[in-house]
Amino acid sequence: MTADLFADDPHAPKPLRLGEEAVLLRGFALGEADALLADIAAITSRAPFRHMITPGGKSMSVATSSCGDLGWVSDLHGYRYASADPLSGQPWPKIPKRWLDLAERAKQAAGFAASSAPDACLINRYAPGARLSLHQDRDERDFGVPIISVSLGLPAVFLWGGNRRADPYRTMALSHGDVLLWGGVDRLRFHGVRPVTQDALDRRMYRFNITMRKAA
């Protein structure tokens, strides 16, 4: 990480550092949020959202889809990546170039060294009341490559913990267009999302979360 990365650019978003190698960029994707949402609609017309079953037999409250060379799946046999959508047997849609470009710009803005491009992207859809319990993302091979997480739609309260589930955690609001990155020494931190809420005047129906990662 580069501590003074933003010193010479007054227009760059000011990062919120959550750890040595974890950075929140407020509003970083706001300018292309509408295009990202349109991409999600196109991807999920081919690989529809679904509520996957956990290895313990429970249905996830978050609806998921994927794109890229590999997609994340969960069922009674466990969590893993697969090259084909289990619903259709077809390869997952490709990660849009716009998303890959955004991932590279975000890594640079957050001060991460150059690394492999994402080959997998999990798309989560949270209806009001949906949540994600504290967990680690550990199904990938290289924990040095950061995860790039883009928030769209309804706001959420993000939980950011330690390397053990029982460690204390902090909470922070994630808003439409925010981009969060974590890798390296922070890669295996537990994290989650509190039940998403919807203000009575907010016409948005869902929170969407794009999480790009290097899986293979």
Secondary structure, DSSP 8 states (H G I E B T S, - for coil): --TTTTTT-TTS--EEEEETTEEEETTTTGGGHHHHHHHHHHHHHHS--B--B-TTS-B-SSEEEEEESBEEEEETTEEEEESB-TTTSSB-----HHHHHHHHHHHHHHT--------EEEEEEE-TT--EEEE----SS-TTS-EEEEEEES-EEEEE--SSTTS--EEEEE-TT-EEEE-GGGTT--EEE------TT-----EEEEEEE---
